[in-house]
């Protein structure tokens, strides 16, 4: 019997919004609790993504949760449940719960008394390995799939346009946008274009872009539009965690150059990765290592790709092969098996 699934969803054009939309589209939950945070993010709420959803503004109340849980077997939330009372109330009703978390955003490190889900679903080995820093009894890996619909399948034949996704900049220049701009400056002699997409550049990024040879694309109507240009993605990220732009880039057929740190090492070919050194740490909900990409090695690899179309074509083929492992078609059976396994546990 298929468990009756409840989904906690977010309907703004953010990573979390698109992630929960994809889960809704593919798992078809019995019920959806749509948490409206649009006024905080100053973005429109896409109620049409979740037809028939129960919509609440900000954190759901105890009554909201009671209405949502009625008739369910298992509940899935991503990053945050909206209210930690959800897990407590689910347990009291004999309903299993899942939190597909990002390690660096877990509130339990600061508030260890918060109610916990039945299972923590880690989107990458990096998240699994770090869960030993706290009392998290059941942690299973559950990758976040890529929805290839709308992503243009590029036929990359040479490395002439290097793309970097800055997104909405996170702490400590997480995606390495400043390093990418610096790299472009070192490679002015190449026959190449350099493109950064960034919705809200910081002052540091804006300053670095002035007089640079980098084109800034401030926004795109749809996430898939981000990959309509670019032969090679360059993401000198400074710390680990889930990186959907890298997964989406390989889905578009682009090789992705990243530092040799987790979780990049668990799914990208070693020749696509460049050395990085530990540069310190910062305090998020817990301590997170910061890494510095070896810029000389990165520049050497970029120059090599720019000079060798045959290598780029080989890596583009590898990108398409890698992408097949991360689509919803490939991972939907994994999700269904995961839900069945959760149902075997005590709430």
TORKOL-4160 file (C-alpha; in steps of 0.2 Angstrom, whole numbers, padded with zeros to 4 digits, m for minus):
347
<pt num="1" X="0000" Y="0000" Z="0000"/>
<pt num="2" X="0007" Y="0017" Z="m0005"/>
<pt num="3" X="0009" Y="0028" Z="0011"/>
<pt num="4" X="m0002" Y="0044" Z="0011"/>
<pt num="5" X="0011" Y="0057" Z="0010"/>
<pt num="6" X="0010" Y="0075" Z="0016"/>
<pt num="7" X="0022" Y="0088" Z="0009"/>
<pt num="8" X="0027" Y="0105" Z="0017"/>
<pt num="9" X="0030" Y="0116" Z="0003"/>
<pt num="10" X="0036" Y="0134" Z="m0001"/>
<pt num="11" X="0030" Y="0143" Z="m0016"/>
<pt num="12" X="0042" Y="0157" Z="m0020"/>
<pt num="13" X="0055" Y="0157" Z="m0034"/>
<pt num="14" X="0069" Y="0151" Z="m0023"/>
<pt num="15" X="0079" Y="0135" Z="m0022"/>
<pt num="16" X="0068" Y="0129" Z="m0008"/>
<pt num="17" X="0052" Y="0134" Z="m0018"/>
<pt num="18" X="0058" Y="0124" Z="m0034"/>
<pt num="19" X="0064" Y="0109" Z="m0024"/>
<pt num="20" X="0047" Y="0107" Z="m0015"/>
<pt num="21" X="0038" Y="0110" Z="m0032"/>
<pt num="22" X="0047" Y="0096" Z="m0040"/>
<pt num="23" X="0043" Y="0084" Z="m0026"/>
<pt num="24" X="0025" Y="0089" Z="m0027"/>
<pt num="25" X="0025" Y="0086" Z="m0046"/>
<pt num="26" X="0034" Y="0069" Z="m0045"/>
<pt num="27" X="0028" Y="0061" Z="m0029"/>
<pt num="28" X="0010" Y="0068" Z="m0030"/>
<pt num="29" X="0007" Y="0070" Z="m0011"/>
<pt num="30" X="m0010" Y="0067" Z="m0004"/>
<pt num="31" X="m0010" Y="0084" Z="0005"/>
<pt num="32" X="0001" Y="0099" Z="0004"/>
<pt num="33" X="0004" Y="0112" Z="0017"/>
<pt num="34" X="0010" Y="0128" Z="0008"/>
<pt num="35" X="0019" Y="0140" Z="0019"/>
<pt num="36" X="0018" Y="0158" Z="0013"/>
<pt num="37" X="0034" Y="0168" Z="0016"/>
<pt num="38" X="0032" Y="0178" Z="0000"/>
<pt num="39" X="0031" Y="0195" Z="0011"/>
<pt num="40" X="0048" Y="0191" Z="0019"/>
<pt num="41" X="0057" Y="0188" Z="0002"/>
<pt num="42" X="0047" Y="0201" Z="m0008"/>
<pt num="43" X="0043" Y="0188" Z="m0021"/>
<pt num="44" X="0027" Y="0182" Z="m0028"/>
<pt num="45" X="0018" Y="0167" Z="m0021"/>
<pt num="46" X="0015" Y="0153" Z="m0034"/>
<pt num="47" X="m0001" Y="0145" Z="m0027"/>
<pt num="48" X="m0003" Y="0137" Z="m0044"/>
<pt num="49" X="0011" Y="0126" Z="m0041"/>
<pt num="50" X="0002" Y="0117" Z="m0027"/>
<pt num="51" X="m0017" Y="0115" Z="m0032"/>
<pt num="52" X="m0028" Y="0112" Z="m0018"/>
<pt num="53" X="m0015" Y="0115" Z="m0005"/>
<pt num="54" X="m0018" Y="0121" Z="0013"/>
<pt num="55" X="m0010" Y="0138" Z="0013"/>
<pt num="56" X="m0004" Y="0147" Z="0029"/>
<pt num="57" X="0006" Y="0163" Z="0032"/>
<pt num="58" X="0022" Y="0161" Z="0041"/>
<pt num="59" X="0023" Y="0147" Z="0054"/>
<pt num="60" X="0008" Y="0135" Z="0055"/>
<pt num="61" X="m0002" Y="0135" Z="0071"/>
<pt num="62" X="m0006" Y="0119" Z="0081"/>
<pt num="63" X="m0023" Y="0120" Z="0073"/>
<pt num="64" X="m0016" Y="0121" Z="0055"/>
<pt num="65" X="m0005" Y="0106" Z="0059"/>
<pt num="66" X="m0019" Y="0096" Z="0065"/>
<pt num="67" X="m0029" Y="0099" Z="0049"/>
<pt num="68" X="m0014" Y="0095" Z="0038"/>
<pt num="69" X="m0010" Y="0079" Z="0047"/>
<pt num="70" X="m0027" Y="0071" Z="0047"/>
<pt num="71" X="m0027" Y="0056" Z="0036"/>
<pt num="72" X="m0008" Y="0055" Z="0033"/>
<pt num="73" X="0005" Y="0041" Z="0035"/>
<pt num="74" X="0021" Y="0051" Z="0033"/>
<pt num="75" X="0026" Y="0069" Z="0031"/>
<pt num="76" X="0041" Y="0076" Z="0021"/>
<pt num="77" X="0048" Y="0094" Z="0024"/>
<pt num="78" X="0064" Y="0101" Z="0016"/>
<pt num="79" X="0076" Y="0112" Z="0027"/>
<pt num="80" X="0063" Y="0117" Z="0039"/>
<pt num="81" X="0046" Y="0111" Z="0044"/>
<pt num="82" X="0039" Y="0129" Z="0047"/>
<pt num="83" X="0035" Y="0124" Z="0065"/>
<pt num="84" X="0044" Y="0110" Z="0075"/>
<pt num="85" X="0027" Y="0106" Z="0083"/>
<pt num="86" X="0024" Y="0097" Z="0066"/>
<pt num="87" X="0036" Y="0083" Z="0071"/>
<pt num="88" X="0029" Y="0082" Z="0089"/>
<pt num="89" X="0011" Y="0082" Z="0083"/>
<pt num="90" X="0015" Y="0069" Z="0070"/>
<pt num="91" X="0023" Y="0057" Z="0082"/>
<pt num="92" X="0008" Y="0058" Z="0094"/>
<pt num="93" X="m0003" Y="0053" Z="0080"/>
<pt num="94" X="0008" Y="0039" Z="0074"/>
<pt num="95" X="0013" Y="0048" Z="0058"/>
<pt num="96" X="0031" Y="0046" Z="0052"/>
<pt num="97" X="0041" Y="0062" Z="0048"/>
<pt num="98" X="0056" Y="0066" Z="0037"/>
<pt num="99" X="0067" Y="0081" Z="0036"/>
<pt num="100" X="0077" Y="0083" Z="0020"/>
<pt num="101" X="0090" Y="0094" Z="0028"/>
<pt num="102" X="0105" Y="0105" Z="0024"/>
<pt num="103" X="0117" Y="0102" Z="0037"/>
<pt num="104" X="0123" Y="0120" Z="0039"/>
<pt num="105" X="0105" Y="0126" Z="0042"/>
<pt num="106" X="0100" Y="0114" Z="0055"/>
<pt num="107" X="0093" Y="0123" Z="0070"/>
<pt num="108" X="0096" Y="0108" Z="0082"/>
<pt num="109" X="0114" Y="0113" Z="0085"/>
<pt num="110" X="0108" Y="0129" Z="0094"/>
<pt num="111" X="0091" Y="0123" Z="0100"/>
<pt num="112" X="0094" Y="0104" Z="0104"/>
<pt num="113" X="0077" Y="0103" Z="0113"/>
<pt num="114" X="0068" Y="0105" Z="0097"/>
<pt num="115" X="0056" Y="0091" Z="0091"/>
<pt num="116" X="0065" Y="0079" Z="0079"/>
<pt num="117" X="0058" Y="0070" Z="0064"/>
<pt num="118" X="0058" Y="0051" Z="0062"/>
<pt num="119" X="0072" Y="0052" Z="0049"/>
<pt num="120" X="0084" Y="0065" Z="0044"/>
<pt num="121" X="0086" Y="0063" Z="0025"/>
<pt num="122" X="0104" Y="0070" Z="0020"/>
<pt num="123" X="0105" Y="0076" Z="0002"/>
<pt num="124" X="0123" Y="0071" Z="0000"/>
<pt num="125" X="0137" Y="0061" Z="0009"/>
<pt num="126" X="0144" Y="0078" Z="0015"/>
<pt num="127" X="0128" Y="0080" Z="0025"/>
<pt num="128" X="0128" Y="0062" Z="0031"/>
<pt num="129" X="0146" Y="0063" Z="0037"/>
<pt num="130" X="0143" Y="0079" Z="0048"/>
<pt num="131" X="0128" Y="0073" Z="0057"/>
<pt num="132" X="0139" Y="0064" Z="0069"/>
<pt num="133" X="0141" Y="0081" Z="0077"/>
<pt num="134" X="0125" Y="0079" Z="0086"/>
<pt num="135" X="0112" Y="0066" Z="0092"/>
<pt num="136" X="0104" Y="0062" Z="0076"/>
<pt num="137" X="0099" Y="0044" Z="0078"/>
<pt num="138" X="0092" Y="0040" Z="0060"/>
<pt num="139" X="0101" Y="0048" Z="0045"/>
<pt num="140" X="0099" Y="0041" Z="0028"/>
<pt num="141" X="0105" Y="0048" Z="0012"/>
<pt num="142" X="0092" Y="0055" Z="0000"/>
<pt num="143" X="0099" Y="0064" Z="m0015"/>
<pt num="144" X="0089" Y="0079" Z="m0022"/>
<pt num="145" X="0085" Y="0075" Z="m0040"/>
<pt num="146" X="0086" Y="0087" Z="m0055"/>
<pt num="147" X="0071" Y="0091" Z="m0066"/>
<pt num="148" X="0078" Y="0092" Z="m0084"/>
<pt num="149" X="0062" Y="0099" Z="m0091"/>
<pt num="150" X="0065" Y="0116" Z="m0098"/>
<pt num="151" X="0084" Y="0114" Z="m0097"/>
<pt num="152" X="0091" Y="0117" Z="m0114"/>
<pt num="153" X="0102" Y="0102" Z="m0120"/>
<pt num="154" X="0118" Y="0111" Z="m0126"/>
<pt num="155" X="0130" Y="0103" Z="m0138"/>
<pt num="156" X="0146" Y="0110" Z="m0131"/>
<pt num="157" X="0160" Y="0109" Z="m0144"/>
<pt num="158" X="0173" Y="0121" Z="m0137"/>
<pt num="159" X="0177" Y="0131" Z="m0121"/>
<pt num="160" X="0173" Y="0149" Z="m0126"/>
<pt num="161" X="0160" Y="0154" Z="m0113"/>
<pt num="162" X="0164" Y="0151" Z="m0095"/>
<pt num="163" X="0148" Y="0153" Z="m0084"/>
<pt num="164" X="0147" Y="0156" Z="m0065"/>
<pt num="165" X="0131" Y="0155" Z="m0055"/>
<pt num="166" X="0132" Y="0167" Z="m0041"/>
<pt num="167" X="0113" Y="0166" Z="m0036"/>
<pt num="168" X="0108" Y="0176" Z="m0021"/>
<pt num="169" X="0125" Y="0177" Z="m0013"/>
<pt num="170" X="0127" Y="0168" Z="0004"/>
<pt num="171" X="0139" Y="0171" Z="0018"/>
<pt num="172" X="0158" Y="0171" Z="0014"/>
<pt num="173" X="0155" Y="0171" Z="m0004"/>
<pt num="174" X="0150" Y="0153" Z="m0004"/>
<pt num="175" X="0149" Y="0151" Z="m0023"/>
<pt num="176" X="0166" Y="0159" Z="m0025"/>
<pt num="177" X="0160" Y="0173" Z="m0036"/>
<pt num="178" X="0174" Y="0185" Z="m0032"/>
<pt num="179" X="0187" Y="0171" Z="m0036"/>
<pt num="180" X="0178" Y="0169" Z="m0053"/>
<pt num="181" X="0179" Y="0187" Z="m0057"/>
<pt num="182" X="0198" Y="0187" Z="m0052"/>
<pt num="183" X="0201" Y="0172" Z="m0063"/>
<pt num="184" X="0193" Y="0180" Z="m0078"/>
<pt num="185" X="0205" Y="0195" Z="m0075"/>
<pt num="186" X="0220" Y="0183" Z="m0076"/>
<pt num="187" X="0213" Y="0176" Z="m0092"/>
<pt num="188" X="0210" Y="0192" Z="m0102"/>
<pt num="189" X="0222" Y="0186" Z="m0116"/>
<pt num="190" X="0211" Y="0171" Z="m0119"/>
<pt num="191" X="0198" Y="0171" Z="m0133"/>
<pt num="192" X="0184" Y="0168" Z="m0120"/>
<pt num="193" X="0168" Y="0176" Z="m0113"/>
<pt num="194" X="0165" Y="0176" Z="m0094"/>
<pt num="195" X="0147" Y="0177" Z="m0088"/>
<pt num="196" X="0141" Y="0179" Z="m0070"/>
<pt num="197" X="0122" Y="0177" Z="m0065"/>
<pt num="198" X="0118" Y="0185" Z="m0048"/>
<pt num="199" X="0101" Y="0191" Z="m0043"/>
<pt num="200" X="0107" Y="0203" Z="m0029"/>
<pt num="201" X="0126" Y="0206" Z="m0030"/>
<pt num="202" X="0135" Y="0212" Z="m0014"/>
<pt num="203" X="0145" Y="0228" Z="m0013"/>
<pt num="204" X="0161" Y="0217" Z="m0015"/>
<pt num="205" X="0154" Y="0208" Z="m0030"/>
<pt num="206" X="0148" Y="0225" Z="m0038"/>
<pt num="207" X="0165" Y="0233" Z="m0035"/>
<pt num="208" X="0175" Y="0218" Z="m0042"/>
<pt num="209" X="0164" Y="0219" Z="m0058"/>
<pt num="210" X="0168" Y="0237" Z="m0062"/>
<pt num="211" X="0181" Y="0237" Z="m0076"/>
<pt num="212" X="0181" Y="0218" Z="m0077"/>
<pt num="213" X="0179" Y="0208" Z="m0092"/>
<pt num="214" X="0164" Y="0199" Z="m0084"/>
<pt num="215" X="0146" Y="0201" Z="m0090"/>
<pt num="216" X="0134" Y="0201" Z="m0076"/>
<pt num="217" X="0116" Y="0194" Z="m0079"/>
<pt num="218" X="0106" Y="0200" Z="m0065"/>
<pt num="219" X="0091" Y="0189" Z="m0066"/>
<pt num="220" X="0082" Y="0176" Z="m0077"/>
<pt num="221" X="0063" Y="0173" Z="m0078"/>
<pt num="222" X="0065" Y="0154" Z="m0075"/>
<pt num="223" X="0080" Y="0144" Z="m0067"/>
<pt num="224" X="0082" Y="0134" Z="m0083"/>
<pt num="225" X="0086" Y="0150" Z="m0092"/>
<pt num="226" X="0102" Y="0151" Z="m0082"/>
<pt num="227" X="0110" Y="0137" Z="m0093"/>
<pt num="228" X="0106" Y="0144" Z="m0110"/>
<pt num="229" X="0123" Y="0151" Z="m0112"/>
<pt num="230" X="0140" Y="0144" Z="m0106"/>
<pt num="231" X="0151" Y="0130" Z="m0112"/>
<pt num="232" X="0159" Y="0126" Z="m0095"/>
<pt num="233" X="0153" Y="0130" Z="m0077"/>
<pt num="234" X="0166" Y="0136" Z="m0065"/>
<pt num="235" X="0161" Y="0136" Z="m0047"/>
<pt num="236" X="0175" Y="0138" Z="m0035"/>
<pt num="237" X="0164" Y="0136" Z="m0020"/>
<pt num="238" X="0170" Y="0139" Z="m0002"/>
<pt num="239" X="0161" Y="0126" Z="0008"/>
<pt num="240" X="0151" Y="0110" Z="0005"/>
<pt num="241" X="0133" Y="0106" Z="0004"/>
<pt num="242" X="0120" Y="0104" Z="m0009"/>
<pt num="243" X="0123" Y="0113" Z="m0025"/>
<pt num="244" X="0109" Y="0112" Z="m0037"/>
<pt num="245" X="0117" Y="0123" Z="m0051"/>
<pt num="246" X="0131" Y="0111" Z="m0053"/>
<pt num="247" X="0119" Y="0096" Z="m0055"/>
<pt num="248" X="0108" Y="0107" Z="m0067"/>
<pt num="249" X="0124" Y="0112" Z="m0077"/>
<pt num="250" X="0128" Y="0094" Z="m0081"/>
<pt num="251" X="0110" Y="0091" Z="m0085"/>
<pt num="252" X="0112" Y="0104" Z="m0099"/>
<pt num="253" X="0128" Y="0096" Z="m0105"/>
<pt num="254" X="0141" Y="0107" Z="m0097"/>
<pt num="255" X="0157" Y="0101" Z="m0088"/>
<pt num="256" X="0158" Y="0109" Z="m0070"/>
<pt num="257" X="0174" Y="0114" Z="m0063"/>
<pt num="258" X="0174" Y="0114" Z="m0044"/>
<pt num="259" X="0186" Y="0113" Z="m0029"/>
<pt num="260" X="0191" Y="0095" Z="m0023"/>
<pt num="261" X="0181" Y="0095" Z="m0007"/>
<pt num="262" X="0165" Y="0086" Z="m0002"/>
<pt num="263" X="0153" Y="0083" Z="m0008"/>
<pt num="264" X="0160" Y="0087" Z="m0025"/>
<pt num="265" X="0172" Y="0072" Z="m0024"/>
<pt num="266" X="0157" Y="0060" Z="m0022"/>
<pt num="267" X="0150" Y="0063" Z="m0039"/>
<pt num="268" X="0161" Y="0073" Z="m0051"/>
<pt num="269" X="0176" Y="0066" Z="m0060"/>
<pt num="270" X="0192" Y="0069" Z="m0051"/>
<pt num="271" X="0200" Y="0078" Z="m0067"/>
<pt num="272" X="0186" Y="0091" Z="m0066"/>
<pt num="273" X="0191" Y="0096" Z="m0048"/>
<pt num="274" X="0205" Y="0107" Z="m0043"/>
<pt num="275" X="0215" Y="0107" Z="m0026"/>
<pt num="276" X="0209" Y="0118" Z="m0012"/>
<pt num="277" X="0216" Y="0122" Z="0005"/>
<pt num="278" X="0207" Y="0124" Z="0022"/>
<pt num="279" X="0206" Y="0143" Z="0025"/>
<pt num="280" X="0197" Y="0143" Z="0041"/>
<pt num="281" X="0179" Y="0141" Z="0047"/>
<pt num="282" X="0164" Y="0151" Z="0052"/>
<pt num="283" X="0150" Y="0149" Z="0063"/>
<pt num="284" X="0133" Y="0146" Z="0055"/>
<pt num="285" X="0121" Y="0135" Z="0065"/>
<pt num="286" X="0137" Y="0125" Z="0069"/>
<pt num="287" X="0155" Y="0127" Z="0063"/>
<pt num="288" X="0158" Y="0126" Z="0044"/>
<pt num="289" X="0175" Y="0124" Z="0036"/>
<pt num="290" X="0180" Y="0137" Z="0023"/>
<pt num="291" X="0191" Y="0132" Z="0008"/>
<pt num="292" X="0201" Y="0142" Z="m0004"/>
<pt num="293" X="0203" Y="0135" Z="m0022"/>
<pt num="294" X="0220" Y="0135" Z="m0029"/>
<pt num="295" X="0219" Y="0149" Z="m0041"/>
<pt num="296" X="0234" Y="0144" Z="m0051"/>
<pt num="297" X="0227" Y="0126" Z="m0054"/>
<pt num="298" X="0210" Y="0133" Z="m0058"/>
<pt num="299" X="0218" Y="0145" Z="m0071"/>
<pt num="300" X="0229" Y="0131" Z="m0078"/>
<pt num="301" X="0213" Y="0120" Z="m0081"/>
<pt num="302" X="0203" Y="0134" Z="m0089"/>
<pt num="303" X="0217" Y="0137" Z="m0101"/>
<pt num="304" X="0219" Y="0119" Z="m0105"/>
<pt num="305" X="0200" Y="0117" Z="m0109"/>
<pt num="306" X="0201" Y="0133" Z="m0119"/>
<pt num="307" X="0215" Y="0126" Z="m0130"/>
<pt num="308" X="0208" Y="0109" Z="m0132"/>
<pt num="309" X="0191" Y="0107" Z="m0140"/>
<pt num="310" X="0192" Y="0088" Z="m0141"/>
<pt num="311" X="0194" Y="0087" Z="m0122"/>
<pt num="312" X="0179" Y="0099" Z="m0119"/>
<pt num="313" X="0168" Y="0088" Z="m0131"/>
<pt num="314" X="0174" Y="0072" Z="m0121"/>
<pt num="315" X="0169" Y="0080" Z="m0104"/>
<pt num="316" X="0153" Y="0087" Z="m0111"/>
<pt num="317" X="0148" Y="0069" Z="m0115"/>
<pt num="318" X="0153" Y="0064" Z="m0098"/>
<pt num="319" X="0142" Y="0077" Z="m0091"/>
<pt num="320" X="0127" Y="0070" Z="m0100"/>
<pt num="321" X="0131" Y="0053" Z="m0093"/>
<pt num="322" X="0133" Y="0060" Z="m0075"/>
<pt num="323" X="0116" Y="0069" Z="m0077"/>
<pt num="324" X="0106" Y="0053" Z="m0080"/>
<pt num="325" X="0110" Y="0047" Z="m0062"/>
<pt num="326" X="0102" Y="0063" Z="m0054"/>
<pt num="327" X="0085" Y="0065" Z="m0064"/>
<pt num="328" X="0068" Y="0062" Z="m0056"/>
<pt num="329" X="0066" Y="0047" Z="m0068"/>
<pt num="330" X="0082" Y="0039" Z="m0061"/>
<pt num="331" X="0078" Y="0043" Z="m0042"/>
<pt num="332" X="0059" Y="0042" Z="m0041"/>
<pt num="333" X="0061" Y="0023" Z="m0037"/>
<pt num="334" X="0074" Y="0028" Z="m0024"/>
<pt num="335" X="0061" Y="0040" Z="m0016"/>
<pt num="336" X="0047" Y="0027" Z="m0016"/>
<pt num="337" X="0059" Y="0014" Z="m0008"/>
<pt num="338" X="0064" Y="0027" Z="0005"/>
<pt num="339" X="0046" Y="0031" Z="0010"/>
<pt num="340" X="0043" Y="0012" Z="0012"/>
<pt num="341" X="0058" Y="0010" Z="0023"/>
<pt num="342" X="0052" Y="0025" Z="0034"/>
<pt num="343" X="0035" Y="0017" Z="0036"/>
<pt num="344" X="0044" Y="0002" Z="0044"/>
<pt num="345" X="0051" Y="0013" Z="0058"/>
<pt num="346" X="0042" Y="0018" Z="0074"/>
<pt num="347" X="0036" Y="0036" Z="0073"/>
